[in-house]
Amino acid sequence: MAIHRETGLPFTAEKSRQIYERTLGVLIEGSSSSSRGPANFGKYPIFMDRAAGSRIYDVDGNEYIDWMMAFGALPLGHAHPEVVEAITQAATSGAHFATATPVELEVAEMIQKIVPNAERVRFANTGTEAMMAAIRLARGVTGRPKILKFEGHYHGWHDDLLVSSNVLPAAALGLRSDPVKIPDSSGLNRTALDDTIVVPWNDLPALQHALENHPGQIAAIITEGVMANMGVIPPADGYLQGLQKLARANGIIFILDETVTGFRIAPGGCQEHYQLSPDLVTFGKALGSGLPVAALVGRAAIMDALQWGGVLHYGTHNGSRIGMFAARANLRVLTRDHNASFRHSWKISEKLCSGLRQLLQKKGRAAIVQNVGPMLQIMFTDRPAIRDYRDFCQHVDRAAFQKFVLSLFPFGVYASPSAALHSIVTLAHSDEDVELTLEAAGKALDAAA
C-alpha cells in the first residue's frame, strides 16, 4: 500500500467508500453529475470535505494538490480570501433579489472592458444556459433553422447540440467527408438534431463543403477556441481565422464557446489570444470563481434582439446578487497588476508540462503532453500529436490514463481520471506544487506500470 506523502501513514479512502455506500438508493452514481461518479473513478469516487488555495482534502483527511479545480471553475484556486469576503458580504445583506442591481452593472462593465466585442452582456447561470440563449438568438436574428457544430466539442447537455461529443470507436464515426451524427443520450427530442450539422474540427475544406451543402440555411457556427472535451487539442495555425472568414462570407453568426477557456487563457479569452472577432461569446465556469455564473456577450446589433418582444430569455437566478459579488472580486484579482495572474498560470503550466514531458521520456512511456497556456493533458499515445476528435478516439489509451491518475491519489495529487478532460493551473499553484507533483507522477507511473 502507498504511503501518504504528508502523514507517512498508509493511504486509505475507507470513509469515502462508506459514504458512497450510503448514497446507493438515494443519489445516482453518488452525486448529481455523472462525471463525478464511479465511471471515472472505479469502484467509488473520492468524497471531498474542504479546500484552500491549491490543496483539497477528502473525508479521510488526505491532502491533495488539486489540478482539476472544479473542471476549471476556480481560476484563483480554492477559497481565495477576496472571493470569500465578497460572498460573505453578499450573503449577509441579501443573497439574491431577482431585481435590477448595481453590482450586475459593475460586472457587465468589467466584462465589457476585458472582453473584445462585448458590446452587450447578458447573465445566466451555466454555460449550457448561455449557449441555449445564443442558439435561439442566432436563429431569431437570421431567420435560419440550422446550426453547425464540430465533432468532439461539448456545448452543454441540451438537445440541439448533444451529438458526437463522447469518445466512440473510430469505426462508428463514418467518413470525414460525411460524419455520422451520433446522439450522446437517450431521451432527446426525436427531431432535435435534424437541424444540427456535424463537421470534423481543424479541417477548413470539410467546413467549406458543409456550407456549400446548406446554402442560406445555417444560422450559426459554434466552436470552442481550444478543443477541451478531448483533452486539450489546439487549433491548427490559421484555422479559427479561416472559420471566422467563412462565417462572415456566408452571413452566418460566429459563436465562440469560451465556457472552458474564458478568463483562463487570457483576460479576453481565446478571442484575444487568437485575435478573433466572434459575433457572440458564451462564458461560464471561471467567471463565478466557484459560483454558478455564466454570460452571453456580443455585438449590440445581435444582442439587442433579446429585448422584450424579441428573442425570449428569462431566469430567476440570472445575475444572482451573490454570484455577481463573487464574479466582481474574481475579475478584480485576475486583472490586477496588468493581468499578472495570467502570466503566473502560464509560467507554472510551462514548468509542469516541461517536467512531465521529461519524466515520461525518462520512464520510456509512449505519451505526450498537450497544452494551451494553463490547460494541459497527458495523452497516452504513440502519435506525435492529437489533432482532432478522430485522432483522440483512435489513438489515445484512456484506460492507461485513468490507471495513472488513480495511482496519483495515494501520493497526494488529484486530477480528473477522465482522459477526455484536462488539468488546470491556477493563480494558487506554485513551483513547489509542480515539484511535488512531478515526484508523485514518477511514483504513480511506476505503480501504474
ZIKA-V941600 format. One record per residue. N is the residue number from 0. RES is the residue in one small letter. PSI is psi in radians with two decimals (* if undefined). NEAR is the number of other C-alpha atoms within 8 Angstrom. Layout:
# ZIKA-V941600
n res psi near
N RES PSI NEAR
N RES PSI NEAR
This chain:
# ZIKA-V941600
n res psi near
0 m 2.43 4
1 a 2.66 7
2 i 2.29 10
3 h 2.35 13
4 r -0.74 8
5 e -0.76 6
6 t -0.39 5
7 g 0.09 7
8 l 2.75 6
9 p 2.40 8
10 f 2.34 10
11 t 2.55 6
12 a 0.63 8
13 e -0.72 7
14 k -0.65 8
15 s -0.74 14
16 r -0.75 11
17 q -0.73 8
18 i -0.72 9
19 y -0.73 11
20 e -0.56 7
21 r -0.52 8
22 t -0.39 11
23 l 2.23 10
24 g -0.04 6
25 v -1.04 6
26 l 2.63 9
27 i 2.17 9
28 e 0.44 12
29 g 0.02 13
30 s -2.86 9
31 s 0.30 8
32 s 2.27 7
33 s -0.45 8
34 s -0.26 6
35 r -0.01 12
36 g -2.96 13
37 p -0.28 11
38 a -0.61 7
39 n -0.51 12
40 f -0.11 13
41 g -2.24 7
42 k -0.67 5
43 y 2.66 11
44 p 2.85 14
45 i 2.26 9
46 f 2.13 8
47 m 2.62 8
48 d -0.72 8
49 r 2.96 7
50 a 2.75 10
51 a 2.33 10
52 g -2.15 11
53 s 0.05 13
54 r 2.56 11
55 i 2.56 13
56 y 2.33 12
57 d 3.11 13
58 v -0.29 10
59 d 0.00 9
60 g 0.07 6
61 n 2.42 10
62 e 2.39 10
63 y 2.57 11
64 i 2.14 12
65 d 1.99 11
66 w 0.04 12
67 m -0.72 12
68 m 0.97 13
69 a 0.76 7
70 f 0.52 9
71 g 0.13 11
72 a 0.01 13
73 l 1.28 13
74 p -0.32 13
75 l 0.01 13
76 g -3.02 14
77 h 2.40 12
78 a 0.84 9
79 h 2.31 10
80 p -0.68 6
81 e -0.58 8
82 v -0.73 13
83 v -0.78 10
84 e -0.71 8
85 a -0.75 11
86 i -0.73 12
87 t -0.77 8
88 q -0.77 8
89 a -0.75 12
90 a -0.63 9
91 t -0.16 7
92 s 0.21 6
93 g 1.81 9
94 a -0.66 10
95 h 2.41 8
96 f -0.38 7
97 a 0.68 8
98 t 3.02 4
99 a 2.41 5
100 t 2.58 7
101 p -0.62 6
102 v -0.53 10
103 e -0.73 11
104 l -0.74 8
105 e -0.80 9
106 v -0.70 11
107 a -0.73 9
108 e -0.65 8
109 m -0.78 10
110 i -0.70 10
111 q -0.64 13
112 k -0.55 7
113 i -0.69 8
114 v 2.13 11
115 p 2.51 10
116 n 0.19 11
117 a 1.16 11
118 e -0.49 9
119 r 2.65 11
120 v 2.38 13
121 r 2.25 7
122 f 2.60 11
123 a -2.89 15
124 n -0.56 14
125 t 2.85 12
126 g -0.62 16
127 t -0.83 10
128 e -0.73 11
129 a -0.70 17
130 m -0.66 13
131 m -0.75 9
132 a -0.68 10
133 a -0.73 12
134 i -0.80 10
135 r -0.70 9
136 l -0.78 13
137 a -0.74 12
138 r -0.70 13
139 g -0.76 9
140 v -0.70 8
141 t -0.40 8
142 g 0.28 7
143 r 2.63 10
144 p -0.47 9
145 k 2.66 12
146 i 2.65 13
147 l 2.23 12
148 k 3.02 13
149 f 2.60 12
150 e 2.36 11
151 g -0.21 13
152 h 2.44 14
153 y 2.19 8
154 h 0.51 10
155 g 2.97 10
156 w 0.32 7
157 h 2.83 8
158 d -0.78 9
159 d -0.49 9
160 l 0.12 12
161 l 1.24 14
162 v 2.41 11
163 s 0.75 13
164 s -0.32 11
165 n 2.72 7
166 v 2.30 10
167 l 2.81 7
168 p 2.42 8
169 a -0.58 8
170 a -0.32 5
171 a -0.16 7
172 l -0.27 12
173 g -2.98 8
174 l 2.65 7
175 r -0.58 8
176 s -0.29 5
177 d 1.27 6
178 p 2.53 11
179 v 2.23 8
180 k 2.01 8
181 i 1.89 7
182 p 2.51 8
183 d -0.04 9
184 s 2.65 6
185 s 2.84 5
186 g 0.08 4
187 l 2.60 7
188 n 2.30 6
189 r -0.30 5
190 t 0.13 5
191 a -0.61 10
192 l 0.05 11
193 d -0.60 5
194 d 0.30 9
195 t 2.15 12
196 i 2.30 10
197 v 2.29 11
198 v 2.52 13
199 p 2.51 13
200 w 2.82 9
201 n 0.52 9
202 d 1.56 8
203 l -0.71 10
204 p -0.66 6
205 a -0.67 11
206 l -0.78 11
207 q -0.73 9
208 h -0.75 8
209 a -0.68 10
210 l -0.67 9
211 e -0.53 7
212 n -0.25 6
213 h 1.03 8
214 p 2.29 7
215 g 0.21 6
216 q -0.30 8
217 i 2.12 14
218 a -0.69 14
219 a 2.53 15
220 i 2.22 13
221 i 2.23 12
222 t 2.68 10
223 e 2.69 10
224 g -0.59 13
225 v 2.27 11
226 m 1.98 13
227 a 0.06 13
228 n 0.03 11
229 m 1.08 14
230 g -2.23 14
231 v 2.00 16
232 i 1.91 13
233 p 2.74 10
234 p 2.53 11
235 a 2.69 8
236 d 2.18 5
237 g -0.09 7
238 y -0.89 11
239 l -0.65 12
240 q -0.67 8
241 g -0.67 9
242 l -0.80 10
243 q -0.72 12
244 k -0.73 8
245 l -0.68 9
246 a -0.83 13
247 r -0.77 10
248 a -0.40 7
249 n 0.23 7
250 g 0.52 6
251 i 2.40 12
252 i 2.27 13
253 f 1.93 13
254 i 2.11 14
255 l 2.07 13
256 d 1.85 14
257 e 0.47 14
258 t -0.67 12
259 v -0.71 12
260 t -0.35 11
261 g 2.36 16
262 f 0.44 12
263 r -0.83 12
264 i -0.73 15
265 a 2.88 11
266 p -0.74 14
267 g 0.25 13
268 g -2.74 14
269 c -0.52 15
270 q -0.55 12
271 e -0.83 12
272 h -0.71 10
273 y 0.13 7
274 q 1.02 7
275 l 2.92 11
276 s 1.19 8
277 p 2.80 13
278 d -0.71 12
279 l 2.55 13
280 v 2.37 12
281 t 2.48 17
282 f 2.72 15
283 g -2.59 19
284 k -1.64 18
285 a -0.32 15
286 l -0.73 14
287 g 0.00 16
288 s 0.78 14
289 g -0.28 9
290 l 2.66 7
291 p 1.61 10
292 v 2.26 18
293 a 2.92 18
294 a 2.57 15
295 l 2.16 16
296 v 2.86 14
297 g -2.88 15
298 r 2.45 12
299 a -0.66 8
300 a -0.48 6
301 i -0.86 11
302 m -0.56 12
303 d -0.22 8
304 a -0.16 10
305 l -0.11 11
306 q 2.68 8
307 w 2.28 6
308 g -0.11 6
309 g -1.97 7
310 v 2.14 11
311 l 2.33 8
312 h 1.85 6
313 y 3.12 5
314 g 1.94 6
315 t -0.67 5
316 h 0.07 9
317 n 2.29 11
318 g 0.65 11
319 s 2.46 12
320 r -0.78 14
321 i -0.62 12
322 g -0.66 13
323 m -0.65 14
324 f -0.74 13
325 a -0.75 15
326 a -0.70 13
327 r -0.82 12
328 a -0.73 11
329 n -0.87 14
330 l -0.58 10
331 r -0.80 8
332 v -0.76 9
333 l -0.63 13
334 t 0.04 11
335 r 2.60 9
336 d 0.88 5
337 h 0.85 5
338 n 0.66 10
339 a -0.54 10
340 s -0.63 11
341 f -0.70 13
342 r -0.68 8
343 h -0.85 9
344 s -0.64 14
345 w -0.74 11
346 k -0.82 8
347 i -0.68 14
348 s -0.76 13
349 e -0.64 10
350 k -0.75 9
351 l -0.81 10
352 c -0.75 11
353 s -0.77 8
354 g -0.70 9
355 l -0.71 10
356 r -0.78 10
357 q -0.70 8
358 l -0.79 10
359 l -0.68 12
360 q -0.77 9
361 k -0.69 7
362 k -0.08 8
363 g 0.49 6
364 r 2.40 8
365 a 1.63 9
366 a 2.70 10
367 i 2.85 12
368 v 2.07 11
369 q 2.40 11
370 n 2.71 12
371 v 1.86 10
372 g -2.23 10
373 p 0.04 15
374 m 2.22 13
375 l 2.71 16
376 q 2.42 13
377 i 2.32 11
378 m 2.07 14
379 f 1.82 13
380 t 2.72 10
381 d 0.11 7
382 r 2.59 6
383 p -0.39 5
384 a 2.66 6
385 i 2.08 8
386 r -0.31 10
387 d -3.09 11
388 y -0.76 12
389 r -0.70 8
390 d -0.81 10
391 f -0.86 12
392 c -0.64 11
393 q -0.56 8
394 h -0.10 9
395 v 2.23 10
396 d 1.65 9
397 r -0.59 11
398 a -0.67 6
399 a -0.69 8
400 f -0.80 14
401 q -0.76 13
402 k -0.72 10
403 f -0.84 11
404 v -0.73 13
405 l -0.49 9
406 s -0.33 12
407 l -0.57 14
408 f -0.82 10
409 p -0.29 12
410 f 0.23 13
411 g 0.53 14
412 v 2.30 13
413 y 2.28 12
414 a 2.95 9
415 s 2.29 12
416 p -0.06 11
417 s 2.13 10
418 a -0.38 14
419 a -0.19 10
420 l -2.79 12
421 h 2.97 15
422 s 2.77 13
423 i 2.29 12
424 v 2.40 13
425 t 3.10 12
426 l -0.48 11
427 a -0.33 9
428 h 2.62 13
429 s 2.99 7
430 d -0.66 7
431 e -0.70 6
432 d -0.70 9
433 v -0.83 12
434 e -0.78 8
435 l -0.64 8
436 t -0.74 10
437 l -0.68 12
438 e -0.78 8
439 a -0.67 12
440 a -0.67 9
441 g -0.77 10
442 k -0.71 10
443 a -0.65 13
444 l -0.71 11
445 d -0.74 7
446 a -0.74 7
447 a -0.50 8
448 a * 4
